[in-house]
């Protein structure tokens, strides 16, 4: 008598799937129960038994490896957290299409040109998508460039503190295109609320992975 719903003419991959569904402890208990209740006149085929033990061993090794990977990821997350703390008061450049206005002062807008442009325009939009200000940055050569916004709209009125979207376009002859942007600012803190640490640049949260350059402390 065989107390099991395991079919022994299944392929090894099917056995592995069954182990995955049952779990290691349940599968081992089932296998031992099956051995204890097998028909002595019709015992389990040794090749099938060896195959199942091999599949179980492979799964056990995989589970052990997953545990080690989880520990490694936890260690990496902790390391990133401490690295983030070490960046407080440092000036960084981070990929982003935004600019923050805090206490009437706006961050520095940066952009990267692969080729020179005869005309560069920087447009700033509020949260509703309304164009607040268009800044003419003139002709620029290839490389990194920066421009400061004074926090005012096109009528010279001071805008409210908050986050504003930035769009930079470059034109050369009749050709025009969008230009990648980044923001420059000082890291004021680190947030640990989510699954990964986020750098704080004023009221803006910046993913650690978006940082492209870090400079020394701002003191002195």
C-alpha positions, 0 to 999 in steps of 0.5 A: 500500500502506498500512502501518497498522491505522488505519481512516480512516472513523472519527470524530475521537473514535475517532482521539483514543482511538487516539492515547491508546492508542498514545501521541504518539510512536508515533502520529506514527511510524505516521502518517509511515510511512503517508504514506511507503507510501501508494498514489500512485494512491489517496492519503489523503484530505486532509480525513481527514489534516487531521482527524488532525493536528488531533486530534494537536495537541489531544492534544499541548496537553492533555498539555502542560497536564497537565504544567503541572498536575502542576507546580502540584500539586507546588508546592502540596504543597510550599507546604502542607508549609512552611505546616505547619512554620510552625504548630508551637507554635501552638494550633489547632482541628481537626475531629474526634471524638476526644480524645488522652490524653498523659502523663495529660493530655487535650486540650480537647473542643469542639463547635458548637451551632446552637441552644441546648440544655437539656442537653448530654452528652459521652461518651468511648469507648475503642478497643473502643467501651466507654463510659469517661466521660459528662460532663454539660455542662448547658444551653448557648446557641448557639455554640462550647463547650469542656469538659476531660476529666481523663483518668479513667473514671466510677470515678475511675481514670486511663485509659491514654494513647491516643486516645479517641472523643468523642460529644456529644449535645444535648437540647431538650425531647423532641428530641435529636441529635448535635452536631459536635465539634472538638479544640483542641491545640498543633501539636508537629510535622509528618509528611511520611510520606504524600502530604500533610503531617499536623500532629502534636498529641501522638501524633495526626496531623491532616490539614491540611485539617481545621484550622478555626482557628489562633491565635498561638504559645503562648509568652507 
